[in-house]
Amino acid sequence: DFEFLGNIRGREWRIQTNIYGNGSTHLGREERYNLWFDPTEDFHQYSILWSLSHIIFYVDNVPIREVKRTASMGGDFPAKPMSLYSTIWDGSKWATDGGKYGVNYKYAPYVSQFTDLILHGCAVDPTEKFPSCKDEAVQNLRLASEITESQRNKMEIFRQKHMTYSYCYDHMRYKVVLSECVVN
């Protein structure tokens, strides 16, 4: 998912991506980044490409994160049908510097706005729980899940410049580095 973590006037906006395997919230795989723009001033494109082997997060068509499925991830790699929903959270302590910056409810109601929402994927029959994809759709998804060398370079530059947190480096939460992490 994409999570916008709010803002303190004069500071960069922060966004968080997260992956939960099959609805489980016991093992989050969060990463946080500073955005290079103010998301309230104009519309931006946020995309998630999810295939059987990869999950790629994009902001304005720039890949910012790629998660490759590994055998050791097992059920921690999402495999259930995807859904889409939007919420506005309560400003929990973990997202507001330990509660230092709480929500100011005098500015309510809070509103989010979406335009040009496009969903691509294979429909899932709720009784069968299996996707009904034509071979062409599966092939297009396979091709789209490959990041070009140019995109990979942009992603690496973005991550070096804007990433502020990765679960891969959080030794307080995870005493052992998770299998998909490549830690330098």
GIDA-V280848 format. One record per residue. N is the residue number from 0. RES is the residue in three letters. PHI is phi in degrees with one decimal (none if undefined). PSI is psi in radians with two decimals (999 if undefined). BURIAL is b if it has 9 or more other C-alpha atoms within 8 Angstrom, else e. Layout:
n=N res=RES phi=PHI psi=PSI burial=BURIAL
n=N res=RES phi=PHI psi=PSI burial=BURIAL
This chain:
n=0 res=ASP phi=none psi=2.86 burial=e
n=1 res=PHE phi=-104.8 psi=2.35 burial=e
n=2 res=GLU phi=-131.7 psi=2.17 burial=e
n=3 res=PHE phi=-91.8 psi=2.16 burial=e
n=4 res=LEU phi=-94.9 psi=0.30 burial=b
n=5 res=GLY phi=84.2 psi=-3.03 burial=e
n=6 res=ASN phi=-155.3 psi=2.62 burial=e
n=7 res=ILE phi=-110.5 psi=2.21 burial=e
n=8 res=ARG phi=-46.3 psi=2.26 burial=e
n=9 res=GLY phi=92.0 psi=-0.17 burial=e
n=10 res=ARG phi=-106.0 psi=2.85 burial=e
n=11 res=GLU phi=-69.0 psi=2.59 burial=b
n=12 res=TRP phi=-73.4 psi=2.56 burial=b
n=13 res=ARG phi=-116.2 psi=2.49 burial=b
n=14 res=ILE phi=-129.4 psi=2.56 burial=b
n=15 res=GLN phi=-125.8 psi=2.41 burial=b
n=16 res=THR phi=-109.4 psi=2.65 burial=b
n=17 res=ASN phi=-151.2 psi=2.63 burial=b
n=18 res=ILE phi=-130.9 psi=2.22 burial=b
n=19 res=TYR phi=-120.3 psi=2.29 burial=b
n=20 res=GLY phi=-78.7 psi=1.99 burial=b
n=21 res=ASN phi=56.2 psi=0.68 burial=b
n=22 res=GLY phi=87.2 psi=-0.14 burial=e
n=23 res=SER phi=-74.4 psi=2.36 burial=e
n=24 res=THR phi=-109.9 psi=0.23 burial=e
n=25 res=HIS phi=-78.2 psi=-0.33 burial=e
n=26 res=LEU phi=-138.3 psi=1.45 burial=e
n=27 res=GLY phi=-77.4 psi=2.61 burial=b
n=28 res=ARG phi=-122.5 psi=1.23 burial=b
n=29 res=GLU phi=-85.7 psi=2.59 burial=b
n=30 res=GLU phi=-138.3 psi=2.49 burial=b
n=31 res=ARG phi=-121.3 psi=2.57 burial=b
n=32 res=TYR phi=-142.0 psi=2.63 burial=b
n=33 res=ASN phi=-86.5 psi=2.42 burial=b
n=34 res=LEU phi=-87.6 psi=2.64 burial=b
n=35 res=TRP phi=-91.0 psi=0.18 burial=e
n=36 res=PHE phi=-149.2 psi=2.91 burial=e
n=37 res=ASP phi=-93.1 psi=1.95 burial=b
n=38 res=PRO phi=-69.6 psi=-0.12 burial=e
n=39 res=THR phi=-89.8 psi=-0.20 burial=e
n=40 res=GLU phi=-87.0 psi=-0.39 burial=e
n=41 res=ASP phi=-160.4 psi=2.89 burial=e
n=42 res=PHE phi=-77.1 psi=2.55 burial=e
n=43 res=HIS phi=-135.6 psi=2.82 burial=e
n=44 res=GLN phi=-102.7 psi=2.20 burial=e
n=45 res=TYR phi=-120.4 psi=2.16 burial=b
n=46 res=SER phi=-132.4 psi=2.59 burial=e
n=47 res=ILE phi=-128.6 psi=2.12 burial=e
n=48 res=LEU phi=-103.9 psi=2.10 burial=b
n=49 res=TRP phi=-125.7 psi=2.04 burial=b
n=50 res=SER phi=-122.6 psi=-3.07 burial=b
n=51 res=LEU phi=-66.8 psi=-0.39 burial=e
n=52 res=SER phi=-114.1 psi=-0.29 burial=e
n=53 res=HIS phi=-142.1 psi=2.73 burial=b
n=54 res=ILE phi=-132.0 psi=2.21 burial=b
n=55 res=ILE phi=-125.3 psi=2.23 burial=b
n=56 res=PHE phi=-100.3 psi=2.39 burial=b
n=57 res=TYR phi=-127.5 psi=2.53 burial=b
n=58 res=VAL phi=-125.6 psi=2.11 burial=b
n=59 res=ASP phi=49.5 psi=0.82 burial=e
n=60 res=ASN phi=65.9 psi=0.21 burial=e
n=61 res=VAL phi=-102.0 psi=2.11 burial=b
n=62 res=PRO phi=-67.8 psi=2.27 burial=b
n=63 res=ILE phi=-112.1 psi=-0.29 burial=b
n=64 res=ARG phi=-158.6 psi=2.42 burial=b
n=65 res=GLU phi=-131.2 psi=2.28 burial=b
n=66 res=VAL phi=-118.9 psi=2.10 burial=e
n=67 res=LYS phi=-98.5 psi=2.37 burial=e
n=68 res=ARG phi=-67.7 psi=2.31 burial=b
n=69 res=THR phi=-121.8 psi=2.68 burial=e
n=70 res=ALA phi=-60.2 psi=-0.63 burial=e
n=71 res=SER phi=-72.1 psi=-0.28 burial=e
n=72 res=MET phi=-70.0 psi=-0.51 burial=b
n=73 res=GLY phi=52.4 psi=-2.23 burial=e
n=74 res=GLY phi=-74.0 psi=-0.04 burial=e
n=75 res=ASP phi=-78.7 psi=-0.16 burial=b
n=76 res=PHE phi=-93.5 psi=2.18 burial=b
n=77 res=PRO phi=-56.0 psi=2.31 burial=b
n=78 res=ALA phi=-134.2 psi=-0.19 burial=e
n=79 res=LYS phi=-79.2 psi=2.79 burial=e
n=80 res=PRO phi=-57.0 psi=2.47 burial=e
n=81 res=MET phi=-79.6 psi=2.61 burial=e
n=82 res=SER phi=-133.6 psi=2.93 burial=e
n=83 res=LEU phi=-129.1 psi=2.28 burial=e
n=84 res=TYR phi=-154.0 psi=2.80 burial=e
n=85 res=SER phi=-129.0 psi=2.41 burial=e
n=86 res=THR phi=-138.6 psi=2.86 burial=e
n=87 res=ILE phi=-118.8 psi=2.06 burial=e
n=88 res=TRP phi=-79.3 psi=3.05 burial=e
n=89 res=ASP phi=-91.6 psi=0.10 burial=e
n=90 res=GLY phi=73.7 psi=0.78 burial=b
n=91 res=SER phi=-52.8 psi=2.75 burial=b
n=92 res=LYS phi=-55.6 psi=-0.68 burial=b
n=93 res=TRP phi=-62.8 psi=-0.47 burial=e
n=94 res=ALA phi=-98.5 psi=-0.06 burial=b
n=95 res=THR phi=-127.8 psi=0.75 burial=b
n=96 res=ASP phi=51.7 psi=0.94 burial=e
n=97 res=GLY phi=69.5 psi=0.43 burial=e
n=98 res=GLY phi=89.1 psi=0.04 burial=b
n=99 res=LYS phi=-59.9 psi=-0.61 burial=e
n=100 res=TYR phi=-119.0 psi=1.46 burial=e
n=101 res=GLY phi=-76.5 psi=2.99 burial=b
n=102 res=VAL phi=-74.1 psi=2.34 burial=e
n=103 res=ASN phi=-99.0 psi=1.77 burial=e
n=104 res=TYR phi=-73.4 psi=-0.08 burial=e
n=105 res=LYS phi=-69.8 psi=-0.27 burial=e
n=106 res=TYR phi=-93.1 psi=0.05 burial=e
n=107 res=ALA phi=-69.3 psi=2.75 burial=e
n=108 res=PRO phi=-79.6 psi=2.64 burial=e
n=109 res=TYR phi=-96.0 psi=2.41 burial=e
n=110 res=VAL phi=-131.6 psi=2.44 burial=e
n=111 res=SER phi=-119.7 psi=2.60 burial=e
n=112 res=GLN phi=-131.3 psi=2.39 burial=e
n=113 res=PHE phi=-125.6 psi=2.45 burial=e
n=114 res=THR phi=-134.7 psi=2.76 burial=e
n=115 res=ASP phi=50.8 psi=0.74 burial=e
n=116 res=LEU phi=-72.2 psi=2.14 burial=e
n=117 res=ILE phi=-125.3 psi=2.23 burial=e
n=118 res=LEU phi=-118.7 psi=2.25 burial=e
n=119 res=HIS phi=-120.7 psi=2.53 burial=e
n=120 res=GLY phi=163.2 psi=-3.04 burial=e
n=121 res=CYS phi=-102.7 psi=2.26 burial=e
n=122 res=ALA phi=-64.8 psi=2.54 burial=e
n=123 res=VAL phi=-116.4 psi=2.18 burial=b
n=124 res=ASP phi=-71.4 psi=2.07 burial=b
n=125 res=PRO phi=-63.2 psi=-0.39 burial=e
n=126 res=THR phi=-85.5 psi=-0.59 burial=e
n=127 res=GLU phi=-90.1 psi=-0.53 burial=e
n=128 res=LYS phi=62.4 psi=0.47 burial=e
n=129 res=PHE phi=-122.9 psi=2.43 burial=e
n=130 res=PRO phi=-68.5 psi=2.55 burial=e
n=131 res=SER phi=-110.8 psi=1.46 burial=e
n=132 res=CYS phi=-106.3 psi=2.47 burial=b
n=133 res=LYS phi=-80.1 psi=2.65 burial=e
n=134 res=ASP phi=-53.3 psi=-0.64 burial=e
n=135 res=GLU phi=-62.8 psi=-0.74 burial=e
n=136 res=ALA phi=-64.3 psi=-0.73 burial=b
n=137 res=VAL phi=-64.5 psi=-0.74 burial=b
n=138 res=GLN phi=-63.0 psi=-0.76 burial=e
n=139 res=ASN phi=-61.5 psi=-0.68 burial=e
n=140 res=LEU phi=-65.6 psi=-0.72 burial=b
n=141 res=ARG phi=-60.4 psi=-0.80 burial=b
n=142 res=LEU phi=-64.8 psi=-0.71 burial=e
n=143 res=ALA phi=-69.1 psi=-0.39 burial=e
n=144 res=SER phi=-81.5 psi=0.01 burial=b
n=145 res=GLU phi=-93.9 psi=2.28 burial=e
n=146 res=ILE phi=-92.2 psi=2.28 burial=e
n=147 res=THR phi=-71.8 psi=2.89 burial=e
n=148 res=GLU phi=-61.4 psi=-0.71 burial=e
n=149 res=SER phi=-63.1 psi=-0.77 burial=e
n=150 res=GLN phi=-64.0 psi=-0.71 burial=b
n=151 res=ARG phi=-62.8 psi=-0.69 burial=b
n=152 res=ASN phi=-62.9 psi=-0.76 burial=e
n=153 res=LYS phi=-61.8 psi=-0.71 burial=b
n=154 res=MET phi=-64.2 psi=-0.76 burial=b
n=155 res=GLU phi=-63.9 psi=-0.72 burial=b
n=156 res=ILE phi=-63.3 psi=-0.79 burial=e
n=157 res=PHE phi=-58.3 psi=-0.82 burial=b
n=158 res=ARG phi=-66.0 psi=-0.72 burial=b
n=159 res=GLN phi=-64.5 psi=-0.65 burial=e
n=160 res=LYS phi=-85.2 psi=-0.61 burial=e
n=161 res=HIS phi=-118.4 psi=-0.27 burial=b
n=162 res=MET phi=-74.3 psi=2.27 burial=b
n=163 res=THR phi=-114.5 psi=-0.24 burial=e
n=164 res=TYR phi=-156.0 psi=2.42 burial=b
n=165 res=SER phi=-141.0 psi=2.36 burial=b
n=166 res=TYR phi=-57.3 psi=-0.44 burial=b
n=167 res=CYS phi=-63.2 psi=-0.43 burial=b
n=168 res=TYR phi=-106.8 psi=0.12 burial=e
n=169 res=ASP phi=-91.5 psi=1.57 burial=e
n=170 res=HIS phi=-78.9 psi=-0.21 burial=b
n=171 res=MET phi=-74.0 psi=-0.77 burial=e
n=172 res=ARG phi=-79.4 psi=-0.70 burial=e
n=173 res=TYR phi=-122.3 psi=1.79 burial=b
n=174 res=LYS phi=-65.6 psi=-0.53 burial=e
n=175 res=VAL phi=-115.4 psi=2.29 burial=e
n=176 res=VAL phi=-61.6 psi=2.32 burial=b
n=177 res=LEU phi=-68.2 psi=2.68 burial=e
n=178 res=SER phi=-57.4 psi=-0.61 burial=e
n=179 res=GLU phi=-83.2 psi=-0.12 burial=b
n=180 res=CYS phi=-80.6 psi=2.33 burial=e
n=181 res=VAL phi=-111.7 psi=1.80 burial=e
n=182 res=VAL phi=-103.2 psi=2.20 burial=e
n=183 res=ASN phi=-87.4 psi=999 burial=e
